[in-house]
Amino acid sequence: MAFDGDLGRSLTTTGGTIMSFMEETQAAIAPARLVRGDETWAQVMNDVAEWAFGGRPHDPRMPPTWGVDFSRVYGVEVDEPGGPVLAAVSSAWSFDIPVPGGRVPAGGLTWVSVRPGYRRRGFLRAMIAAHFQDCAERGEPMSMLCAAELPLYGRFGYGVASQSVSVRIPSGAALRPIPAADAVHVHFDTATFADHDALVQDVRKQAGRSRAARPGWTELVTIGAREQRLTNTDTHLRETERLRVAVARRDGRPTGFALFRRDGKVQANMTESVTAVEEFVATDPASAHALWQSLIGMDLTAAVTVDNEPLDGWLFSLLLNWRAAKPLVCDAIHTRLIDLPAALAARRYAAPVDLVLEVTDPLLPTNTGTWRLHGNRDHAEVTAAPGARPDIVGDIAAFSAAYLGGTGLAVLEDAGQIRETTPDALELLDTALHSYRAPALATDF
Ligand SMILES: CC(C)(COP(=O)(O)OP(=O)(O)OC[C@H]1O[C@@H](n2cnc3c(N)ncnc32)[C@H](O)[C@@H]1OP(=O)(O)O)[C@@H](O)C(=O)NCCC(=O)NCCS
């Protein structure tokens, strides 16, 4: 798993000089420059992000950058007549995520923002190069992100590793009965950091480490991020009630929770109130049933909404008529292998696999080459195999998309991103990569 931090040389040439991705992107933005951030950037980072994303102003009583890990903040500075301007920022979370058969450290790229007026000058590209370098130096063989726009990140070698579903469940919708749900008790409360942080963090951890853990399951990694999740801002309170929590317990032990807010809307004496679930975590199907039942059965609400449900989430096993919930599918986790051999060796395989993979990675050429993957349910090994005849040939985005075991190789083959040179090799690798449960995010970031 160790990575020596040397991302090697890219084949890109500028004026005859061979440059790394990092060098190339920095040269391309000159005289603007890539700079590292620190705590003093809190206000200006928030300003750049507000310009980038629009929306309501930040509540001035709240810290501007909840929980951001300043050791991972980068920006691009531009000299203007009035002095230097911070034109772009990005940060990352240090995740430790489940993958099939193990756990892997991963850099979660976030806060990617470029001020209008400074776009399409290569600032995002420069920050991505810095992020890749940062992940490599920290020994993270993988980067992941949630994309504001789907087409943005493929050019940097990211692939879509999971899909999520948004639903609007009509109030009172019927659930398939689960007898074990009767032993689960649900209690409602107003959510506060002081009262609920330890509890929700404990349930998140249980869910991310149980047999039913999903690859890619992110936990909130800083106290600031956890605090933000359990805090009401002015913006929230202008639109909804305070943050509420439903806690599921079995024999007194917490086994799930849902964080939600209702908007209390009434039109012509008819309730149109929607319960928006912001985070839903259950450690077993019976707890999920008890929580959904208590939310869907709440009086004076028209519907319950939730985003980020996995395609094979328990909600869809339980809802008898899930078509009525108008499911809408979206891309969720985007992954990018920074150190392909280390990442492939860090997971386990659902079926025995012994194949030679030829990988192309124009940005991080240490991944480019021919690798022998030998693995099964208990063991995996990846060795360089220069000169060996490949069974499968593909680009880094394809291997990145398939890594968590939720994106089938057929889709990537059909898109021309991966191909086999040995008959049935793709089907064999697909079976080996498959994850029993689809990858999913605990929360987007
Ligand atoms: C999206 C954003 C970060 C791009 O930053 P940028 O500095 O303009 O991007 P770059 O100049 O480095 O462009 C890199 C590549 O992405 C492409 N690109 C940039 N923005 C794009 C967009 N919105 N849609 C499609 N492609 C885009 C560029 O054309 C360029 O392509 P190339 O590699 O083929 O030359 C910036 O426009 C922004 O802040 N948008 C609003 C906030 C946002 O969406 N953030 C992303 C959160 S995940």
The ligand as an SDF file (V2000), in Angstrom:
LIG
                    3D

 48 50  0  0  0  0  0  0  0  0999 V2000
  -16.3210   23.6580  -12.6890 C   0  0  0  0  0  0  0  0  0  0  0  0
  -15.1540   24.5840  -12.3480 C   0  0  0  0  0  0  0  0  0  0  0  0
  -14.5290   24.1620  -11.0420 C   0  0  0  0  0  0  0  0  0  0  0  0
  -14.1410   24.4720  -13.5090 C   0  0  0  0  0  0  0  0  0  0  0  0
  -13.0000   25.2450  -13.1810 O   0  0  0  0  0  0  0  0  0  0  0  0
  -12.0660   25.8590  -14.3060 P   0  0  0  0  0  0  0  0  0  0  0  0
  -10.8680   26.4330  -13.6560 O   0  0  0  0  0  0  0  0  0  0  0  0
  -12.8640   26.7270  -15.2050 O   0  0  0  0  0  0  0  0  0  0  0  0
  -11.6520   24.5390  -15.1450 O   0  0  0  0  0  0  0  0  0  0  0  0
  -10.3590   24.3770  -16.0620 P   0  0  0  0  0  0  0  0  0  0  0  0
  -10.1150   25.6370  -16.8280 O   0  0  0  0  0  0  0  0  0  0  0  0
   -9.2250   23.8210  -15.2760 O   0  0  0  0  0  0  0  0  0  0  0  0
  -10.9020   23.2770  -17.0730 O   0  0  0  0  0  0  0  0  0  0  0  0
  -10.4710   21.9530  -17.0890 C   0  0  0  0  0  0  0  0  0  0  0  0
  -11.2530   21.2400  -18.1730 C   0  0  0  0  0  0  0  0  0  0  0  0
  -12.6290   21.1180  -17.7490 O   0  0  0  0  0  0  0  0  0  0  0  0
  -13.4850   21.7000  -18.7490 C   0  0  0  0  0  0  0  0  0  0  0  0
  -14.6050   22.3000  -18.0270 N   0  0  0  0  0  0  0  0  0  0  0  0
  -14.5230   23.2590  -17.0980 C   0  0  0  0  0  0  0  0  0  0  0  0
  -15.7510   23.5400  -16.6190 N   0  0  0  0  0  0  0  0  0  0  0  0
  -16.6180   22.7240  -17.2620 C   0  0  0  0  0  0  0  0  0  0  0  0
  -18.0160   22.5160  -17.1830 C   0  0  0  0  0  0  0  0  0  0  0  0
  -18.7870   23.2240  -16.3530 N   0  0  0  0  0  0  0  0  0  0  0  0
  -18.5780   21.5620  -17.9570 N   0  0  0  0  0  0  0  0  0  0  0  0
  -17.8170   20.8220  -18.8250 C   0  0  0  0  0  0  0  0  0  0  0  0
  -16.4590   20.9820  -18.9160 N   0  0  0  0  0  0  0  0  0  0  0  0
  -15.8800   21.9170  -18.1570 C   0  0  0  0  0  0  0  0  0  0  0  0
  -12.6330   22.6980  -19.4790 C   0  0  0  0  0  0  0  0  0  0  0  0
  -13.1410   22.9730  -20.7680 O   0  0  0  0  0  0  0  0  0  0  0  0
  -11.2860   21.9760  -19.5150 C   0  0  0  0  0  0  0  0  0  0  0  0
  -11.3540   20.9820  -20.5200 O   0  0  0  0  0  0  0  0  0  0  0  0
  -10.0440   20.4270  -21.2800 P   0  0  0  0  0  0  0  0  0  0  0  0
   -9.2970   19.5960  -20.2760 O   0  0  0  0  0  0  0  0  0  0  0  0
  -10.6190   19.6110  -22.3900 O   0  0  0  0  0  0  0  0  0  0  0  0
   -9.2830   21.6390  -21.7220 O   0  0  0  0  0  0  0  0  0  0  0  0
  -15.6210   26.0520  -12.2590 C   0  0  0  0  0  0  0  0  0  0  0  0
  -16.2640   26.4050  -13.4550 O   0  0  0  0  0  0  0  0  0  0  0  0
  -16.5470   26.3240  -11.0890 C   0  0  0  0  0  0  0  0  0  0  0  0
  -16.1170   26.7320  -10.0300 O   0  0  0  0  0  0  0  0  0  0  0  0
  -17.8680   26.0710  -11.2980 N   0  0  0  0  0  0  0  0  0  0  0  0
  -18.8690   26.2720  -10.2520 C   0  0  0  0  0  0  0  0  0  0  0  0
  -18.6720   25.3610   -9.0470 C   0  0  0  0  0  0  0  0  0  0  0  0
  -18.5430   23.8990   -9.4240 C   0  0  0  0  0  0  0  0  0  0  0  0
  -19.2530   23.3850  -10.2790 O   0  0  0  0  0  0  0  0  0  0  0  0
  -17.5950   23.2210   -8.7830 N   0  0  0  0  0  0  0  0  0  0  0  0
  -17.3590   21.8130   -8.9860 C   0  0  0  0  0  0  0  0  0  0  0  0
  -17.7910   21.1070   -7.7430 C   0  0  0  0  0  0  0  0  0  0  0  0
  -17.6500   19.3640   -7.9490 S   0  0  0  0  0  0  0  0  0  0  0  0
  1  2  1  0
  2  3  1  0
  2  4  1  0
  2 36  1  0
  4  5  1  0
  5  6  1  0
  6  7  2  0
  6  8  1  0
  6  9  1  0
  9 10  1  0
 10 11  2  0
 10 12  1  0
 10 13  1  0
 13 14  1  0
 14 15  1  0
 15 16  1  0
 15 30  1  0
 16 17  1  0
 17 18  1  0
 17 28  1  0
 18 19  1  0
 18 27  1  0
 19 20  2  0
 20 21  1  0
 21 22  1  0
 21 27  2  0
 22 23  1  0
 22 24  2  0
 24 25  1  0
 25 26  2  0
 26 27  1  0
 28 29  1  0
 28 30  1  0
 30 31  1  0
 31 32  1  0
 32 33  2  0
 32 34  1  0
 32 35  1  0
 36 37  1  0
 36 38  1  0
 38 39  2  0
 38 40  1  0
 40 41  1  0
 41 42  1  0
 42 43  1  0
 43 44  2  0
 43 45  1  0
 45 46  1  0
 46 47  1  0
 47 48  1  0
M  END
$$$$
